């Protein structure tokens, strides 16, 4: 298996622009997670899905952030409008079931100017 | 909110020495996991220990769990320069949600 795939790997945008991050989980995994990592706040869980349904979005910072999972093999995290404080590395991870280990993608490094 | 807290925040040792990292958490857990992150890369799963286990081994890794103290430790024996990375503990309190600590930055000098 190719592992968790994220795109783009790097994104540089200007404040106010819409940003869309993409993730393809490992085939057969029922759970998908979006994390954000910064030096100041560490690794934060933003939202996670089970069988394409959002279960917990309490970590989503504000209404500018939204996530969707239209099918089992694709998820997006959208920021609109983006702000400089959104600059971070965003990781997607997937898991087969709730007792299993979690596999992380390589991350998307987002820079908002 | 952070569940796990690693200690120390940074650790520097010589190749061949053992490295011990500790993790404390606040609520009851189903399992605790340790991950490694090399600079600029994603996290890689190392080992999972369930709440009813006290010790687990995987190669040069040894993990202990003390649920009464709500703490875990990761021991890397005979460290190598390639072990240089950040190490995170993550707790699973149910429902599939993992909460990560701030990590320990390990530097192994050749």
Interface residues (C-beta under 8 A of the other chain):
Chain A: X4 X31 X33 X35 X42 X43 X45 X48 X50 X55 X56 X91 X93 X95 X97 X98 X99 X101 X102 X103 X104 X105 X106 X107
Chain B: X2 X30 X31 X33 X35 X41 X42 X43 X44 X45 X48 X88 X90 X92 X94 X95 X96 X97 X98 X99 X100 X101 X102 X103
